[in-house]
Amino acid sequence: MKKTTLALSIASVMALSANATTFKQPDQEFIEAAAAIGMTGENWDTPEFVSSAMPHVYKFAHSYTLHKGDYVRELERSEQSLDLERVMVQEFDGPMSAKDFLMNRMQNHNAVIIKDGKIVHEHYGNGLDEFSTHLDMSVSKSFTAMAAAIAVGKGLLEWENKAIEYVPELEGTAFETATVQEVSDMRTAVVLAAGTAEKYWDTRLSEAQGYYGQEKAEAYPNGTMDFFPLITERQDYAMGEKYDYQDVNSELLGLIVDRATGESFTTILEQDLLQKAGVAADAHFMSDKKGLAMGSTGMNMATKDLARVGLLFLNEGRNEKGEQVLPAEFVSDLWEGNDKVRSAWLKGKESALADGYYKDQFRVLDVGGYRVLAMVGVNGQMCAMNRETNTVIALNGAYPMAETPRFAAMQFHQFIPAILDAVSSN
C-alpha cells in the first residue's frame, strides 16, 4: 500500500514540476563520448577522470534543469583588484603565491572573489567560463536547506515538527523521533552500513540514487525511497545530541520539503532562490530515476552564480533589489548559532578542524581570526562568506581525494585567511 501511495506521490510531484524545472533522462550521447576515454558513471570520480567529469556529472544521471530568469545580477569589477600572484600563503615548505597554491596544491578550476558586491578576482580553467556548470558536491546540501528555509517562510513546513509527520515511511527507522531541525543540523547520529567505504556516505544510497550510473540502481525499484528503511540503528547518543556528518540527512531533508510543498524542492530553488538571486546561467540538479532530487550532492551550477547566491548571506537574505529571498531569521540563525549545535559540534570529529558549529547544512568556523559561513563540498567545492570584510569566496575544483585533513587545512587555515587578510588591506 505504501509503495502505491509513494508512486502516486512522486508522479504528482513530477507533474507539478513540469511547468517549472525540466526533468531530464541521462544524456546517452555524452555517456557514449565519455566511454571513448574510459570514463563511466561508475568511475567518473576517480583521480584519473574527476577533472574531466566535473563540468558534466549531471549527464550521467537523471536531473532537473533549473532555468535562469529574466533578472541577472550584474557584478561590476572593483577598481581594487586582487592579484593572487602577490597574495602569499604560508605553506609547510615556505611561502607560496595564492595563485600557485590554489591552482597546484588545491587543484582549483574556477574562483570568484567578491568584496563589497564587486569582483576583485575571477578565473576559469579546465575549459570552463563564467557560464559553465560545475558539480558542487556537498555544497548542494546548503541549497537543500535553503529550499527548506523558504518552505518554512511560506508556512508550508515547521522546523520543530517531527520528520515522520511529513514522511510516514520513517516508521521503524532510526529517524522515527527526529525533528526536521535535527535532520537539517545532522544531529541524528544514525548508524550507516558496516564497512561502507566513506564514513559519511552509505554506498547503498549512491546505488539507489543512480549516482554512479543506472545499473546498480536496478536493485532499488523505488530509487532512494528504498534506501531510507535500511537505516534502523542509532549511535549511543540522545537524538539531537551529537553532530555527525552523514549524507542521508540531506536526502531526507529534500524529501521532507517535497512532501511539505507537494512538488520537487528544485522548483523552490529555481523560482524562489536562483531566479531571485539573479543567476546568469541554467543550473542542473541531479535526481534519482523517480524524480527525488539528490539533496546531498545534486547541484551543478556556474561558479559565478554560486557567488551570487553567497551575496545573499551578506545582506540578511535580500537581493540587490531589496527583495527578501531567504528568510532573515534563517540567515541570522546561521550566523549566530545556538547552544545545541555548538555542543553537538564538540562531540563530532570535525571539532578538531576549528571552533564552530554545523547548522542547517552550513558550517560556521572561526579561522585565522575570522568567522566564516561556508557551503562546503569535497574535491574543492566551496562558497565562503565573511561579514567583517563583506567578502564572498566561491571555488570549484577537482582535488583527487574526496575527504582529507590536509585539504581541509589548506582550505580553511591557509587559503581563506590569506585571502581575507588581503582584501582587508587592499
Stockholm file with secondary structure:
# STOCKHOLM 1.0

chainA/1-426         MKKTTLALSIASVMALSANATTFKQPDQEFIEAAAAIGMTGENWDTPEFVSSAMPHVYKFAHSYTLHKGDYVRELERSEQSLDLERVMVQEFDGPMSAKDFLMNRMQNHNAVIIKDGKIVHEHYGNGLDEFSTHLDMSVSKSFTAMAAAIAVGKGLLEWENKAIEYVPELEGTAFETATVQEVSDMRTAVVLAAGTAEKYWDTRLSEAQGYYGQEKAEAYPNGTMDFFPLITERQDYAMGEKYDYQDVNSELLGLIVDRATGESFTTILEQDLLQKAGVAADAHFMSDKKGLAMGSTGMNMATKDLARVGLLFLNEGRNEKGEQVLPAEFVSDLWEGNDKVRSAWLKGKESALADGYYKDQFRVLDVGGYRVLAMVGVNGQMCAMNRETNTVIALNGAYPMAETPRFAAMQFHQFIPAILDAVSSN
#=GR chainA/1-426 SS CHHHHHHHHHHHHHHHHTTSSEEECCCHHHHHHHHTTTCCTTTTTSTTTHHHHTTTGGGGSEEEEECCCSCCCCCCBCSSCCCTTTSEEEETTEEEEHHHIIIIISCEEEEEEEETTEEEEEEECTTCCTTCEEECTTHHHHHHHHHHHHHHHTTSCCTTSBGGGTCGGGTTSTTTTCBHHHHHTTCCCBCCCTTCSBTTBCHHHHHHHTTTCSTGGGGCTTGGGGTGGGCCCBCSSCTTSCCCCCHHHHHHHHHHHHHHHTSCHHHHIIIIIIHHHTCSSCEEEEECTTSCBCTTTCEEEEHHHHHHHHHGGGTTTBCTTCCBCSCHHHHHHHHHCCHHHHHHHHTSGGGGTCEEEEETTEEEEEETTEEEEEEEETTTEEEEEETTTTEEEEEEECCSSSSCHHHHHIIIIIIHHHHHHHHHHC
#=GC SS_cons         CHHHHHHHHHHHHHHHHTTSSEEECCCHHHHHHHHTTTCCTTTTTSTTTHHHHTTTGGGGSEEEEECCCSCCCCCCBCSSCCCTTTSEEEETTEEEEHHHIIIIISCEEEEEEEETTEEEEEEECTTCCTTCEEECTTHHHHHHHHHHHHHHHTTSCCTTSBGGGTCGGGTTSTTTTCBHHHHHTTCCCBCCCTTCSBTTBCHHHHHHHTTTCSTGGGGCTTGGGGTGGGCCCBCSSCTTSCCCCCHHHHHHHHHHHHHHHTSCHHHHIIIIIIHHHTCSSCEEEEECTTSCBCTTTCEEEEHHHHHHHHHGGGTTTBCTTCCBCSCHHHHHHHHHCCHHHHHHHHTSGGGGTCEEEEETTEEEEEETTEEEEEEEETTTEEEEEETTTTEEEEEEECCSSSSCHHHHHIIIIIIHHHHHHHHHHC
//
